[in-house]
Amino acid sequence: MKKALLRCKTCGAEYGAERAPFRCACGEPLDLAWDGAGIDTNERCQSRRYAAFYPFAADEWRSLGEGGTPLVKLEALGQELGLAQLAVKNESANPTWSFKDRGTAACIAHARALGYTKVGTVSSGNMAASVAAYAAAAGMEAFILVKGNVADEKLAPIAIYGPHLLRVAGPYDALYSESLRLGAERGIYFMNSDVPFRVAGSRTIAYEIAEERGFRVPDWVIVPVSAGGNLRGIINGFEDLRRAGLTDRLPRFICAQTARVAPVAAAFAAGAARISRFPGNDTIAHAIDNPFPPSGNRVLAELRRLGGAAMTADEGEIVRAQADLARCGLFGQPASCVPLAVLRRARAAGIVAEGESAVLVMTGSGLKYTAAFAAHRLKWCDCDLAALPEHLR
Ligand SMILES: [Zn+2]
C-alpha cells in the first residue's frame, strides 16, 4: 500500500491510512484523501479498472468482479416525468447483488495491506452477505454481528458463506461503536457502513456513471440513504473526476429516505446543523431504516455545500416505484426504489426541472426481500395441458 491520508471534512484533522482509526477523534467519519487518477479501459471490474484512484498494490485486491454494473436508460418513464434522460445504475448486478461489494472489496484490500487476517461487520442484510462472501474469497475469518430480533430466514443467505455469525441481543446502535472498539482490541477489521475505505469503494459508482455518459455529468443523482456512506462516496467520486479534469462540474444530489425513518430529511427540512435520532418505525424499505445514521451530519453538510436536497417517500409511493421499475425490467429491493418515488415528488415540487437528466442508484436486488411481494397484486393462472391452447389464444 502506498502512503495515503484520511481526512475529516468536518474538523480538518488528518490521519495516515496505514494505521488509521475508523473515525475522526471529533466523532465524524473520515474520507480517503488520495490524488491518484486513471482508468484502465481494458478492465471491467472496478478494482482493476479504477485501481489508480486507490493507494493499493495490485496483489492487495481480492476481487469477485464487483462494479461494471449497467446504467439502464428508462426512456418511456423519463418522458413521462418530463426529463431529457432518466437512467438507473443497477447495483443488483454486483457479485452479492448489492452496491456493498464495492466498499467491501476496497476494505478487504486495506485490511490485507495492514496485515489483518480477521474481518467483520455489523449488518443483517446486504453488507453482511457481502463481507462474508469477500472474506471467504480472500481466505479470511469473518465475524458478522446481526441484531437480536433478526429472523432465521435472513441469516441463511449470510451463513452460506461460512462466517462466524453472531445474533446479538441488546441495542443495535451500540453494536457499531462496540464492534470498532472490540475490533481494535482483538485484531478484527470491522468494515462497518461508513468506515473510510467502504466509502472510498462507493466512488466507483460515480466513475462508472460519468464514463458511461461520455463524462457528461447528469443534472441529478438520487441515492437511498441509510448510514450515509454510499452517498458520501458517490459525491467524493464525482469530485475526484472534476479534480482529475475528466469532468467540468458536479451533479446535484438528492438524499432519498423513507418517510417512516428520515433523520437526514427531517434535519434538512428543519435547517438543523446536526441530525437527531428519528423515532424507529417499521417500513417496507427496511434496508434504509437507520434512525441515527453515523454519517448523517456529514451527508447533511455535503447536501448544503453542494446545493442538493433530502426528500422522503411514503410506503405506497415506494411500492409503486418498485412496480414501475419492475415493469421496466428492473427488480430492486424496496429501499432501492425510493429514489424513483422521491424523483416523482422532486418533479412535482419543481426541484428537478423539466428537461433535466437524472440517475437513480438502485442499490440492491429485489430477491433480497421477498416479503415485499405481499405488497403487490401479483397474479398468475393455473390450467391443464388440454386447456393450454385456449389460454394462449
Ligand atoms: Zn474531525
Residues whose N, C-alpha, C, O or C-beta is under 5 A from the ligand:
A	BS01	ZN	C8 T10 C11 G12 A13 C24 C26 E28
